[in-house]
Amino acid sequence: IDGALTSEAIITGRGEGQEGAQVKINGANVLLSPDGTFQGEVGLERGYNLITIESAKKYSKSAIEHRRIVFNQDETLGLAW
């Protein structure tokens, strides 16, 4: 979801693409399954992250979408004595 806040350092992006399309998440190729769906993991850095999803068929213009995610890592530390 665009604008999401998470405490997870790695998230999984999922979506659907057209048959024969090449899909990339942040520049890394992602395989389409036979039913046209895809998923890929993205490691987040603390704070604001921009995730780019790009899809293109051969000889076609790329379709690009962006998702903004905020990684708010819990910095509390519990100690047991």
C-alpha positions, 0 to 999 in steps of 0.5 A: 500500500502506498504510504504504508508504515512498517516495522518489518525490514523486509517486505514482499511486494505482489502483483499481476502482469500481462503475459510475456511482460518483464517485471522489475522491482527496484531494478531486479527482475521478477519472474511471472508465474503462469497465471500472471502474478508475481512477487518479490522481496524488498529490503528496507532502510530505516525511514522513507523508501521509494519502491519502483515497479516496472513492467514492459512487453517487448517493443512496448513502453514501460509502465512504472508505478511507485510505492512509498514505504516508511520503515520505522524500526523499533529502537527499544532494547530490553535487557534481562538480569 
